[in-house]
Amino acid sequence: MASRSAVASAVAFARPATCRRAAAASVRRCVIVLSPAARTLTTTAAAAVGPPARAASAPRRSVPVPLPRSTAVSRRYSAAADPPTKLWTFADIQRQLQTNEDKNIVLVDVREPAELRETGKIPGAVNIPVTTAVQSFHVPEEDFEDAFGYPRPAKDKTLVFYCKAGVRAKAAAGLALHAGWKSVGEYRGSWLDWAEHGGPVEKVDGGK
């Protein structure tokens, strides 16, 4: 009996030890299996994060690039494509009225009709209001005559524009050049300069 009890006790004691050894071996196997995975995960995470960010470099200073010579030449040519307008003074207009030395000249008052009725106009000038009839230089000749009651100046005439202070006259000169007139002038002083110098005035129907 004593021998059997001793054997049973030895077996009972051996089982936990065997289980412990098996468990330890299992754990070692798990560690061996998981270690490559851990290394793989570590490698993948490191690749996702990427290399350390470099310090931001100072912004580069931009250097202007000169235009090609051909571009500059073409711009100068374009600017000089339209003939320049001749600038007229009070003395020029007065001399033209007194001598009519250039029968090809047409004075054009580009103010509104109400302004002409208020102040009168330079003698012999025709009225083409550039503000309310800006298309006047581009419409057909018959439409122009229907609108204003007189023929539109021919394109071989020299048109000299004036307004109240010179701004509208400059705009009208540009429109005339664009529409095909080749000889165009501006009286920069316009009506204010004419009145200040005491130039002759032609009254307009309905005016004072």
MDTraj code that builds the backbone (N, CA, C; nanometers):
import mdtraj as md
import numpy as np

residues = "MET ALA SER ARG SER ALA VAL ALA SER ALA VAL ALA PHE ALA ARG PRO ALA THR CYS ARG ARG ALA ALA ALA ALA SER VAL ARG ARG CYS VAL ILE VAL LEU SER PRO ALA ALA ARG THR LEU THR THR THR ALA ALA ALA ALA VAL GLY PRO PRO ALA ARG ALA ALA SER ALA PRO ARG ARG SER VAL PRO VAL PRO LEU PRO ARG SER THR ALA VAL SER ARG ARG TYR SER ALA ALA ALA ASP PRO PRO THR LYS LEU TRP THR PHE ALA ASP ILE GLN ARG GLN LEU GLN THR ASN GLU ASP LYS ASN ILE VAL LEU VAL ASP VAL ARG GLU PRO ALA GLU LEU ARG GLU THR GLY LYS ILE PRO GLY ALA VAL ASN ILE PRO VAL THR THR ALA VAL GLN SER PHE HIS VAL PRO GLU GLU ASP PHE GLU ASP ALA PHE GLY TYR PRO ARG PRO ALA LYS ASP LYS THR LEU VAL PHE TYR CYS LYS ALA GLY VAL ARG ALA LYS ALA ALA ALA GLY LEU ALA LEU HIS ALA GLY TRP LYS SER VAL GLY GLU TYR ARG GLY SER TRP LEU ASP TRP ALA GLU HIS GLY GLY PRO VAL GLU LYS VAL ASP GLY GLY LYS".split()
xyz = np.array([
    [0.0826, -0.1199, 0.0000],
    [0.0000, 0.0000, 0.0000],
    [0.0864, 0.1254, 0.0000],
    [0.1865, 0.1179, 0.0815],
    [0.2752, 0.2328, 0.0898],
    [0.3422, 0.2591, -0.0423],
    [0.3767, 0.1503, -0.1116],
    [0.4442, 0.1669, -0.2427],
    [0.3503, 0.2295, -0.3420],
    [0.2234, 0.1832, -0.3445],
    [0.1274, 0.2404, -0.4387],
    [0.1033, 0.3880, -0.4100],
    [0.0926, 0.4260, -0.2855],
    [0.0696, 0.5684, -0.2517],
    [0.1857, 0.6532, -0.2964],
    [0.3038, 0.5997, -0.2803],
    [0.4214, 0.6765, -0.3209],
    [0.4246, 0.6968, -0.4707],
    [0.3882, 0.5887, -0.5444],
    [0.3872, 0.5993, -0.6900],
    [0.2837, 0.6998, -0.7354],
    [0.1618, 0.6931, -0.6730],
    [0.0556, 0.7878, -0.7099],
    [0.0961, 0.9301, -0.6830],
    [0.1620, 0.9513, -0.5679],
    [0.2070, 1.0867, -0.5355],
    [0.3097, 1.1363, -0.6353],
    [0.3981, 1.0410, -0.6769],
    [0.5006, 1.0808, -0.7743],
    [0.4383, 1.1166, -0.9062],
    [0.3379, 1.0391, -0.9497],
    [0.2710, 1.0699, -1.0765],
    [0.1993, 1.2034, -1.0693],
    [0.1278, 1.2264, -0.9558],
    [0.0548, 1.3521, -0.9399],
    [0.1487, 1.4707, -0.9426],
    [0.2638, 1.4532, -0.8832],
    [0.3592, 1.5628, -0.8823],
    [0.4209, 1.5849, -1.0197],
    [0.4388, 1.4736, -1.0952],
    [0.5022, 1.4843, -1.2261],
    [0.4119, 1.5531, -1.3281],
    [0.2777, 1.5335, -1.3196],
    [0.1866, 1.5926, -1.4184],
    [0.1934, 1.7449, -1.4226],
    [0.1821, 1.8108, -1.3077],
    [0.1927, 1.9581, -1.3145],
    [0.3247, 2.0031, -1.3717],
    [0.4323, 1.9321, -1.3380],
    [0.5633, 1.9709, -1.3900],
    [0.5671, 1.9554, -1.5398],
    [0.5075, 1.8421, -1.5893],
    [0.5034, 1.8205, -1.7344],
    [0.4213, 1.9280, -1.8029],
    [0.3061, 1.9587, -1.7409],
    [0.2210, 2.0653, -1.7977],
    [0.2933, 2.1987, -1.7989],
    [0.3676, 2.2219, -1.6911],
    [0.4409, 2.3485, -1.6854],
    [0.5460, 2.3551, -1.7947],
    [0.6175, 2.2417, -1.8143],
    [0.7180, 2.2398, -1.9196],
    [0.6545, 2.2565, -2.0573],
    [0.5385, 2.1889, -2.0751],
    [0.4697, 2.2032, -2.2038],
    [0.4214, 2.3457, -2.2272],
    [0.3688, 2.4048, -2.1211],
    [0.3221, 2.5435, -2.1323],
    [0.4367, 2.6382, -2.1652],
    [0.5513, 2.6096, -2.0937],
    [0.6677, 2.6945, -2.1203],
    [0.7144, 2.6798, -2.2624],
    [0.7151, 2.5521, -2.3108],
    [0.7559, 2.5290, -2.4492],
    [0.6599, 2.5964, -2.5459],
    [0.5297, 2.5920, -2.5144],
    [0.4300, 2.6557, -2.5997],
    [0.4494, 2.8058, -2.6070],
    [0.4789, 2.8619, -2.4877],
    [0.5026, 3.0058, -2.4839],
    [0.6228, 3.0419, -2.5683],
    [0.7313, 2.9545, -2.5556],
    [0.8505, 2.9827, -2.6360],
    [0.8189, 2.9767, -2.7844],
    [0.7344, 2.8750, -2.8241],
    [0.6966, 2.8659, -2.9643],
    [0.6182, 2.9900, -3.0078],
    [0.5288, 3.0376, -2.9225],
    [0.4511, 3.1577, -2.9555],
    [0.5416, 3.2787, -2.9740],
    [0.6396, 3.2862, -2.8838],
    [0.7308, 3.3990, -2.8935],
    [0.8100, 3.3916, -3.0228],
    [0.8512, 3.2704, -3.0599],
    [0.9291, 3.2536, -3.1819],
    [0.8441, 3.2858, -3.3040],
    [0.7153, 3.2460, -3.3023],
    [0.6269, 3.2706, -3.4161],
    [0.5907, 3.4179, -3.4281],
    [0.5647, 3.4814, -3.3128],
    [0.5196, 3.6207, -3.3146],
    [0.6319, 3.7198, -3.3419],
    [0.7495, 3.6808, -3.3131],
    [0.8595, 3.7755, -3.3291],
    [0.8744, 3.8233, -3.4725],
    [0.8710, 3.7333, -3.5755],
    [0.8777, 3.7865, -3.7138],
    [0.7634, 3.8793, -3.7461],
    [0.6430, 3.8459, -3.6980],
    [0.5281, 3.9342, -3.7235],
    [0.5490, 4.0715, -3.6622],
    [0.6015, 4.0679, -3.5404],
    [0.6282, 4.1960, -3.4745],
    [0.7292, 4.2766, -3.5525],
    [0.8331, 4.2027, -3.6021],
    [0.9317, 4.2752, -3.6821],
    [0.8695, 4.3312, -3.8091],
    [0.7768, 4.2510, -3.8706],
    [0.7087, 4.2975, -3.9922],
    [0.6245, 4.4205, -3.9648],
    [0.5486, 4.4144, -3.8527],
    [0.4654, 4.5285, -3.8154],
    [0.5499, 4.6522, -3.7900],
    [0.6623, 4.6321, -3.7241],
    [0.7509, 4.7456, -3.6947],
    [0.8053, 4.8077, -3.8229],
    [0.8450, 4.7169, -3.9159],
    [0.8977, 4.7665, -4.0439],
    [0.7919, 4.8429, -4.1216],
    [0.6687, 4.7880, -4.1248],
    [0.5587, 4.8540, -4.1968],
    [0.5265, 4.9907, -4.1370],
    [0.5205, 4.9963, -4.0039],
    [0.4903, 5.1232, -3.9366],
    [0.5986, 5.2257, -3.9643],
    [0.7234, 5.1801, -3.9658],
    [0.8327, 5.2731, -3.9924],
    [0.8257, 5.3266, -4.1348],
    [0.7872, 5.2374, -4.2294],
    [0.7747, 5.2835, -4.3690],
    [0.6618, 5.3830, -4.3843],
    [0.5499, 5.3614, -4.3109],
    [0.4360, 5.4537, -4.3196],
    [0.4710, 5.5904, -4.2654],
    [0.5474, 5.5913, -4.1580],
    [0.5848, 5.7200, -4.0976],
    [0.6811, 5.7962, -4.1878],
    [0.7714, 5.7201, -4.2560],
    [0.8645, 5.7850, -4.3472],
    [0.9850, 5.8406, -4.2759],
    [1.0780, 5.8930, -4.3530],
    [1.1997, 5.9475, -4.2912],
    [1.1691, 6.0759, -4.2163],
    [1.2522, 6.1148, -4.1277],
    [1.2287, 6.2388, -4.0505],
    [1.2193, 6.3589, -4.1431],
    [1.1269, 6.4476, -4.1105],
    [1.1064, 6.5677, -4.1924],
    [1.2278, 6.6583, -4.1843],
    [1.2669, 6.7133, -4.3041],
    [1.3784, 6.8058, -4.3061],
    [1.3332, 6.9453, -4.2658],
    [1.4229, 7.0184, -4.2157],
    [1.3912, 7.1570, -4.1779],
    [1.3573, 7.2370, -4.3026],
    [1.2556, 7.3233, -4.2923],
    [1.2118, 7.4025, -4.4076],
    [1.3229, 7.4945, -4.4522],
    [1.3505, 7.4912, -4.5824],
    [1.4556, 7.5774, -4.6363],
    [1.4022, 7.7178, -4.6591],
    [1.4899, 7.8131, -4.6665],
    [1.4496, 7.9524, -4.6883],
    [1.3893, 7.9676, -4.8270],
    [1.2833, 8.0485, -4.8425],
    [1.2205, 8.0663, -4.9742],
    [1.3184, 8.1246, -5.0741],
    [1.3100, 8.0735, -5.1971],
    [1.3977, 8.1234, -5.3014],
    [1.3519, 8.2592, -5.3520],
    [1.4441, 8.3440, -5.3798],
    [1.4114, 8.4775, -5.4301],
    [1.3848, 8.4690, -5.5800],
    [1.2669, 8.5212, -5.6219],
    [1.2309, 8.5151, -5.7631],
    [1.3148, 8.6131, -5.8437],
    [1.3548, 8.5706, -5.9604],
    [1.4371, 8.6536, -6.0488],
    [1.3549, 8.6914, -6.1702],
    [1.3342, 8.8199, -6.1987],
    [1.2545, 8.8587, -6.3170],
    [1.3195, 8.8102, -6.4446],
    [1.2353, 8.7580, -6.5325],
    [1.2833, 8.7079, -6.6610],
    [1.2554, 8.8134, -6.7672],
    [1.3553, 8.8631, -6.8359],
    [1.3306, 8.9677, -6.9387],
    [1.2504, 8.9120, -7.0539],
    [1.1647, 8.9978, -7.1108],
    [1.0856, 8.9568, -7.2263],
    [1.1762, 8.9340, -7.3461],
    [1.1392, 8.8400, -7.4309],
    [1.2166, 8.8228, -7.5542],
    [1.2145, 8.9499, -7.6364],
    [1.3201, 8.9715, -7.7111],
    [1.3306, 9.0948, -7.7896],
    [1.2185, 9.1063, -7.8904],
    [1.1752, 8.9931, -7.9448],
    [1.0697, 8.9969, -8.0460],
    [0.9391, 9.0485, -7.9886],
    [0.9096, 9.0130, -7.8590],
    [0.7867, 9.0606, -7.7949],
    [0.7900, 9.2111, -7.7770],
    [0.9054, 9.2632, -7.7303],
    [0.9162, 9.4078, -7.7097],
    [0.8996, 9.4827, -7.8405],
    [0.9582, 9.4297, -7.9470],
    [0.9465, 9.4960, -8.0765],
    [0.8039, 9.4978, -8.1248],
    [0.7322, 9.3835, -8.1069],
    [0.5940, 9.3778, -8.1528],
    [0.5072, 9.4751, -8.0757],
    [0.5365, 9.4967, -7.9463],
    [0.4560, 9.5908, -7.8691],
    [0.4800, 9.7329, -7.9165],
    [0.6055, 9.7656, -7.9473],
    [0.6312, 9.9010, -7.9986],
    [0.5628, 9.9218, -8.1325],
    [0.5620, 9.8184, -8.2136],
    [0.4963, 9.8280, -8.3433],
    [0.3461, 9.8470, -8.3263],
    [0.2846, 9.7759, -8.2321],
    [0.1406, 9.7879, -8.2093],
    [0.1056, 9.9277, -8.1597],
    [0.1902, 9.9783, -8.0690],
    [0.1613, 10.1113, -8.0156],
    [0.1695, 10.2167, -8.1252],
    [0.2550, 10.1922, -8.2238],
    [0.2717, 10.2909, -8.3303],
    [0.1862, 10.2595, -8.4524],
    [0.0983, 10.1566, -8.4404],
    [0.0189, 10.1153, -8.5555],
    [-0.0802, 10.2241, -8.5959],
    [-0.1475, 10.2870, -8.4989],
    [-0.2424, 10.3927, -8.5295],
    [-0.1692, 10.5263, -8.5402],
    [-0.2046, 10.6074, -8.6376],
    [-0.1388, 10.7374, -8.6489],
    [-0.1734, 10.8246, -8.5293],
    [-0.0790, 10.9011, -8.4781],
    [-0.1080, 10.9862, -8.3622],
    [-0.2017, 11.1003, -8.4010],
    [-0.2755, 11.1469, -8.3029],
    [-0.3649, 11.2596, -8.3290],
    [-0.2878, 11.3908, -8.3123],
    [-0.3242, 11.4878, -8.3947],
    [-0.2616, 11.6190, -8.3844],
    [-0.3327, 11.6996, -8.2763],
    [-0.2554, 11.7652, -8.1919],
    [-0.3122, 11.8477, -8.0860],
    [-0.3258, 11.9920, -8.1357],
    [-0.4481, 12.0460, -8.1231],
    [-0.4781, 12.1795, -8.1713],
    [-0.4896, 12.2753, -8.0536],
    [-0.4529, 12.4001, -8.0785],
    [-0.4638, 12.5051, -7.9771],
    [-0.5707, 12.6061, -8.0193],
    [-0.5973, 12.7017, -7.9308],
    [-0.6923, 12.8088, -7.9637],
    [-0.6467, 12.8847, -8.0879],
    [-0.5176, 12.9148, -8.0963],
    [-0.4657, 12.9893, -8.2112],
    [-0.4827, 12.9104, -8.3408],
    [-0.4645, 12.7787, -8.3337],
    [-0.4817, 12.6953, -8.4530],
    [-0.6263, 12.6993, -8.5032],
    [-0.7207, 12.6838, -8.4085],
    [-0.8623, 12.6843, -8.4473],
    [-0.9025, 12.8220, -8.5008],
    [-0.8570, 12.9258, -8.4340],
    [-0.8921, 13.0620, -8.4768],
    [-0.8375, 13.0909, -8.6162],
    [-0.7158, 13.0503, -8.6417],
    [-0.6572, 13.0742, -8.7741],
    [-0.7320, 12.9968, -8.8821],
    [-0.7727, 12.8751, -8.8502],
    [-0.8481, 12.7958, -8.9481],
    [-0.9822, 12.8626, -8.9800],
    [-1.0496, 12.9183, -8.8771],
    [-1.1769, 12.9846, -8.9002],
    [-1.1593, 13.1113, -8.9842],
    [-1.0516, 13.1829, -8.9599],
    [-1.0303, 13.3100, -9.0289],
    [-0.9844, 13.2923, -9.1731],
    [-0.9041, 13.1910, -9.1981],
    [-0.8448, 13.1770, -9.3313],
    [-0.9035, 13.0615, -9.4119],
    [-0.9611, 12.9626, -9.3417],
    [-1.0078, 12.8404, -9.4075],
    [-0.8988, 12.7828, -9.4982],
    [-0.7769, 12.7869, -9.4450],
    [-0.6621, 12.7458, -9.5248],
    [-0.6626, 12.5967, -9.5584],
    [-0.7262, 12.5184, -9.4747],
    [-0.7361, 12.3742, -9.5037],
    [-0.8842, 12.3394, -9.5169],
    [-0.9301, 12.3308, -9.6401],
    [-1.0728, 12.3056, -9.6641],
    [-1.1128, 12.1612, -9.6337],
    [-1.0171, 12.0800, -9.5951],
    [-1.0453, 11.9402, -9.5646],
    [-1.0788, 11.9184, -9.4168],
    [-1.0724, 12.0238, -9.3368],
    [-1.0921, 12.0107, -9.1915],
    [-1.2400, 12.0238, -9.1565],
    [-1.2859, 11.9363, -9.0659],
    [-1.4219, 11.9416, -9.0116],
    [-1.4118, 11.9485, -8.8602],
    [-1.4644, 12.0552, -8.8006],
    [-1.4694, 12.0650, -8.6541],
    [-1.5880, 11.9838, -8.6032],
    [-1.5642, 11.9039, -8.5016],
    [-1.6686, 11.8168, -8.4469],
    [-1.6833, 11.8437, -8.2979],
    [-1.8004, 11.8928, -8.2598],
    [-1.8333, 11.9145, -8.1185],
    [-1.9000, 11.7872, -8.0671],
    [-1.8395, 11.7197, -7.9693],
    [-1.8922, 11.5907, -7.9222],
    [-1.9714, 11.6034, -7.7918],
    [-2.0074, 11.7267, -7.7549],
    [-2.0914, 11.7451, -7.6364],
    [-2.2356, 11.7051, -7.6683],
    [-2.3168, 11.7011, -7.5657],
    [-2.4579, 11.6688, -7.5835],
    [-2.5325, 11.7905, -7.6384],
    [-2.6405, 11.7703, -7.7153],
    [-2.7147, 11.8833, -7.7745],
    [-2.7581, 11.9876, -7.6717],
    [-2.7949, 11.9436, -7.5524],
    [-2.8371, 12.0384, -7.4489],
    [-2.7228, 12.1323, -7.4101],
    [-2.6012, 12.0829, -7.4115],
    [-2.4861, 12.1669, -7.3788],
    [-2.4649, 12.2737, -7.4864],
    [-2.4850, 12.2331, -7.6106],
    [-2.4681, 12.3299, -7.7199],
    [-2.5749, 12.4385, -7.7138],
    [-2.6971, 12.3994, -7.6790],
    [-2.8036, 12.5002, -7.6669],
    [-2.7743, 12.5965, -7.5522],
    [-2.7039, 12.5487, -7.4516],
    [-2.6725, 12.6325, -7.3362],
    [-2.5599, 12.7319, -7.3665],
    [-2.4576, 12.6882, -7.4388],
    [-2.3392, 12.7723, -7.4571],
    [-2.3158, 12.8189, -7.6000],
    [-2.3774, 12.7510, -7.6984],
    [-2.3411, 12.7751, -7.8372],
    [-2.2247, 12.6836, -7.8740],
    [-2.1675, 12.7030, -7.9926],
    [-2.0586, 12.6171, -8.0383],
    [-1.9583, 12.6988, -8.1180],
    [-1.8475, 12.6387, -8.1497],
    [-1.7501, 12.7044, -8.2370],
    [-1.8106, 12.7118, -8.3777],
    [-1.8055, 12.8241, -8.4408],
    [-1.8712, 12.8403, -8.5713],
    [-1.8315, 12.7319, -8.6721],
    [-1.9349, 12.6768, -8.7361],
    [-1.9141, 12.5768, -8.8402],
    [-1.8987, 12.4343, -8.7908],
    [-1.8941, 12.4117, -8.6592],
    [-1.8756, 12.2761, -8.6075],
    [-2.0027, 12.1938, -8.6236],
    [-1.9857, 12.0638, -8.6461],
    [-2.0992, 11.9708, -8.6480],
    [-2.1045, 11.9005, -8.5125],
    [-2.2224, 11.8577, -8.4747],
    [-2.2397, 11.7957, -8.3435],
    [-2.2587, 11.6441, -8.3572],
    [-2.1666, 11.5682, -8.2980],
    [-2.1783, 11.4224, -8.2888],
    [-2.1576, 11.3864, -8.1416],
    [-2.2638, 11.3746, -8.0626],
    [-2.2494, 11.3488, -7.9186],
    [-2.1924, 11.2099, -7.8919],
    [-2.0704, 11.2060, -7.8401],
    [-2.0008, 11.0785, -7.8249],
    [-2.0544, 10.9974, -7.7069],
    [-2.1167, 11.0630, -7.6102],
    [-2.1646, 10.9891, -7.4924],
    [-2.2901, 10.9098, -7.5232],
    [-2.3883, 10.9730, -7.5859],
    [-2.5158, 10.9059, -7.6122],
    [-2.5213, 10.8413, -7.7500],
    [-2.4260, 10.8713, -7.8364],
    [-2.4250, 10.8124, -7.9709],
    [-2.2846, 10.7630, -8.0039],
    [-2.2317, 10.6803, -7.9144],
    [-2.0937, 10.6340, -7.9272],
    [-2.0708, 10.5517, -8.0536],
    [-2.1786, 10.4932, -8.1093],
    [-2.1666, 10.4095, -8.2285],
    [-2.1683, 10.4908, -8.3571],
    [-2.1751, 10.6211, -8.3485],
    [-2.1951, 10.7054, -8.4669],
    [-2.0890, 10.6879, -8.5741],
    [-1.9659, 10.6573, -8.5344],
    [-1.8585, 10.6450, -8.6318],
    [-1.8552, 10.5076, -8.6991],
    [-1.9373, 10.4141, -8.6499],
    [-1.9351, 10.2780, -8.7031],
    [-2.0635, 10.2401, -8.7777],
    [-2.1697, 10.3193, -8.7639],
    [-2.2949, 10.2845, -8.8312],
    [-2.2843, 10.3186, -8.9797],
    [-2.3702, 10.2600, -9.0651],
    [-2.3710, 10.2964, -9.2075],
    [-2.4019, 10.4451, -9.2261],
    [-2.3549, 10.5004, -9.3352],
    [-2.3704, 10.6438, -9.3595],
    [-2.5166, 10.6872, -9.3643],
    [-2.6028, 10.6022, -9.4252],
    [-2.7447, 10.6405, -9.4328],
    [-2.8085, 10.6444, -9.2947],
    [-2.7664, 10.5529, -9.2045],
    [-2.8196, 10.5554, -9.0678],
    [-2.7728, 10.6800, -8.9937],
    [-2.6498, 10.7206, -9.0183],
    [-2.5979, 10.8420, -8.9552],
    [-2.6794, 10.9628, -8.9986],
    [-2.7033, 10.9737, -9.1281],
    [-2.7783, 11.0891, -9.1779],
    [-2.9215, 11.0901, -9.1263],
    [-2.9818, 10.9724, -9.1141],
    [-3.1179, 10.9658, -9.0581],
    [-3.1190, 11.0133, -8.9135],
    [-3.0136, 10.9834, -8.8384],
    [-3.0092, 11.0190, -8.6963],
    [-2.9783, 11.1665, -8.6739],
    [-2.8908, 11.2253, -8.7556],
    [-2.8432, 11.3609, -8.7280],
    [-2.8919, 11.4655, -8.8283],
    [-2.9435, 11.4215, -8.9409],
    [-2.9971, 11.5168, -9.0369],
    [-2.8945, 11.5752, -9.1312],
    [-2.7723, 11.5290, -9.1321],
    [-2.6706, 11.5748, -9.2262],
    [-2.5735, 11.4590, -9.2517],
    [-2.5051, 11.4608, -9.3653],
    [-2.4159, 11.3496, -9.3996],
    [-2.2993, 11.3387, -9.3010],
    [-2.2561, 11.2189, -9.2787],
    [-2.1401, 11.1984, -9.1931],
    [-2.0141, 11.2418, -9.2679],
    [-1.9198, 11.3062, -9.1995],
    [-1.7962, 11.3480, -9.2662],
    [-1.7260, 11.2296, -9.3322],
    [-1.6782, 11.2492, -9.4525],
    [-1.6107, 11.1417, -9.5259],
    [-1.4804, 11.1042, -9.4558],
    [-1.4346, 10.9832, -9.4833],
    [-1.3155, 10.9324, -9.4149],
    [-1.1860, 10.9918, -9.4680],
    [-1.1948, 11.0696, -9.5758],
    [-1.0744, 11.1382, -9.6225],
    [-1.0641, 11.2797, -9.5649],
    [-1.1606, 11.3153, -9.4772],
    [-1.1571, 11.4448, -9.4117],
    [-1.0698, 11.4385, -9.2861],
    [-1.0218, 11.5557, -9.2438],
    [-0.9507, 11.5669, -9.1166],
    [-1.0499, 11.6109, -9.0091],
    [-1.0733, 11.5259, -8.9110],
    [-1.1680, 11.5572, -8.8046],
    [-1.0939, 11.6148, -8.6846],
    [-1.1393, 11.7309, -8.6385],
    [-1.0814, 11.7942, -8.5196],
    [-1.1906, 11.7978, -8.4126],
    [-1.1683, 11.7249, -8.3045],
    [-1.2706, 11.7078, -8.2011],
    [-1.2477, 11.8029, -8.0836],
    [-1.3590, 11.8486, -8.0280],
    [-1.3535, 11.9211, -7.9005],
    [-1.4796, 11.8905, -7.8213],
    [-1.4731, 11.9131, -7.6903],
    [-1.5896, 11.8924, -7.6022],
    [-1.5929, 12.0087, -7.5035],
    [-1.6110, 11.9789, -7.3765],
    [-1.6095, 12.0866, -7.2782],
    [-1.4687, 12.1087, -7.2235],
    [-1.3999, 11.9982, -7.1877],
    [-1.2682, 12.0104, -7.1255],
    [-1.1628, 11.9208, -7.1887],
    [-1.1953, 11.8487, -7.2941],
    [-1.0957, 11.7691, -7.3650],
    [-1.1027, 11.6188, -7.3458],
    [-1.1753, 11.5727, -7.2452],
    [-1.1789, 11.4283, -7.2166],
    [-1.2579, 11.3536, -7.3236],
    [-1.3776, 11.3997, -7.3513],
    [-1.4607, 11.3334, -7.4533],
    [-1.4011, 11.3491, -7.5932],
    [-1.3335, 11.4601, -7.6162],
    [-1.2689, 11.4804, -7.7457],
    [-1.1617, 11.3737, -7.7692],
    [-1.0855, 11.3413, -7.6674],
    [-0.9822, 11.2385, -7.6790],
    [-1.0454, 11.1027, -7.7093],
    [-1.1556, 11.0719, -7.6401],
    [-1.2246, 10.9442, -7.6640],
    [-1.2795, 10.9382, -7.8059],
    [-1.3386, 11.0470, -7.8526],
    [-1.3938, 11.0505, -7.9881],
    [-1.2848, 11.0347, -8.0933],
    [-1.1690, 11.0919, -8.0693],
    [-1.0583, 11.0780, -8.1634],
    [-1.0161, 10.9318, -8.1755],
    [-1.0124, 10.8614, -8.0620],
    [-0.9797, 10.7195, -8.0654],
    [-1.0836, 10.6382, -8.1402],
    [-1.2111, 10.6713, -8.1218],
    [-1.3174, 10.6009, -8.1939],
    [-1.3075, 10.6238, -8.3443],
    [-1.2780, 10.7463, -8.3831],
    [-1.2670, 10.7770, -8.5259],
    [-1.1503, 10.7017, -8.5901],
    [-1.0383, 10.6960, -8.5216],
    [-0.9248, 10.6197, -8.5728],
    [-0.9606, 10.4723, -8.5891],
    [-1.0295, 10.4192, -8.4900],
    [-1.0698, 10.2788, -8.4946],
    [-1.1674, 10.2535, -8.6084],
    [-1.2504, 10.3516, -8.6401],
    [-1.3522, 10.3354, -8.7443],
    [-1.2971, 10.3572, -8.8851],
    [-1.1736, 10.4044, -8.8964],
    [-1.1144, 10.4142, -9.0290],
    [-1.0672, 10.5513, -9.0727],
    [-1.0918, 10.6571, -8.9942],
    [-1.0388, 10.7892, -9.0302],
    [-0.8883, 10.7911, -9.0036],
    [-0.8140, 10.8483, -9.0930],
    [-0.6687, 10.8483, -9.0825],
    [-0.6118, 10.9792, -9.0284],
    [-0.6821, 11.0886, -9.0519],
    [-0.6345, 11.2193, -9.0083],
    [-0.7295, 11.2732, -8.9009],
    [-0.6808, 11.2768, -8.7768],
    [-0.7657, 11.3123, -8.6622],
    [-0.6899, 11.4093, -8.5720],
    [-0.7624, 11.5074, -8.5184],
    [-0.7019, 11.6024, -8.4259],
    [-0.7870, 11.6237, -8.3028],
    [-0.7245, 11.6796, -8.1975],
    [-0.7957, 11.7091, -8.0725],
    [-0.7653, 11.8530, -8.0304],
    [-0.8712, 11.9225, -7.9942],
    [-0.8529, 12.0535, -7.9318],
    [-0.8599, 12.0281, -7.7813],
    [-0.7446, 12.0117, -7.7190],
    [-0.7396, 11.9698, -7.5794],
    [-0.8047, 12.0715, -7.4850],
    [-0.7879, 12.1980, -7.5139],
    [-0.8501, 12.2987, -7.4272],
    [-1.0009, 12.3004, -7.4387],
    [-1.0519, 12.2645, -7.5557],
    [-1.1952, 12.2523, -7.5844],
    [-1.2716, 12.3787, -7.5484],
    [-1.4005, 12.3618, -7.5160],
    [-1.4873, 12.4783, -7.5028],
    [-1.4439, 12.5730, -7.3904],
    [-1.3967, 12.5191, -7.2797],
    [-1.3554, 12.6057, -7.1688],
    [-1.2425, 12.6981, -7.2127],
    [-1.1484, 12.6462, -7.2893],
    [-1.0374, 12.7281, -7.3375],
    [-1.0861, 12.8281, -7.4422],
    [-1.1776, 12.7835, -7.5271],
    [-1.2320, 12.8715, -7.6304],
    [-1.3065, 12.9908, -7.5685],
    [-1.3882, 12.9612, -7.4703],
    [-1.4633, 13.0685, -7.4043],
    [-1.3709, 13.1611, -7.3259],
    [-1.2686, 13.1043, -7.2629],
    [-1.1752, 13.1873, -7.1851],
    [-1.0998, 13.2859, -7.2741],
    [-1.0701, 13.2455, -7.3961],
    [-0.9989, 13.3340, -7.4886],
    [-1.0940, 13.4249, -7.5677],
    [-1.2243, 13.4116, -7.5429],
    [-1.3206, 13.4985, -7.6109],
    [-1.3388, 13.4660, -7.7568],
    [-1.3311, 13.3368, -7.7922],
    [-1.3504, 13.2970, -7.9307],
    [-1.4934, 13.3205, -7.9767],
    [-1.5155, 13.3367, -8.1061],
    [-1.6505, 13.3603, -8.1579],
    [-1.7400, 13.2403, -8.1305],
    [-1.8689, 13.2675, -8.1148],
    [-1.9668, 13.1642, -8.0786],
    [-2.0812, 13.1665, -8.1788],
    [-2.1190, 13.0492, -8.2218],
    [-2.2370, 13.0336, -8.3075],
    [-2.3516, 12.9768, -8.2230],
    [-2.4627, 13.0478, -8.2206],
    [-2.5773, 13.0011, -8.1431],
    [-2.6419, 12.8786, -8.2092],
    [-2.6987, 12.7964, -8.1252],
    [-2.7650, 12.6731, -8.1705],
    [-2.9139, 12.6901, -8.1562],
    [-2.9904, 12.6363, -8.2491],
    [-3.1373, 12.6484, -8.2440],
    [-3.1895, 12.5989, -8.1082],
    [-3.2756, 12.6820, -8.0491],
    [-3.3296, 12.6482, -7.9174],
    [-3.2433, 12.6943, -7.8045],
    [-3.1273, 12.7525, -7.8371],
    [-3.0353, 12.7979, -7.7319],
    [-3.0672, 12.9388, -7.6872],
    [-2.9880, 12.9837, -7.5935],
    [-3.0104, 13.1173, -7.5372],
    [-2.9560, 13.2243, -7.6326],
])
top = md.Topology()
chain = top.add_chain()
for i, resn in enumerate(residues, 1):
    res = top.add_residue(resn, chain, resSeq=i)
    for name in ("N", "CA", "C"):
        top.add_atom(name, md.element.get_by_symbol(name[0]), res)
traj = md.Trajectory(xyz[None], top)
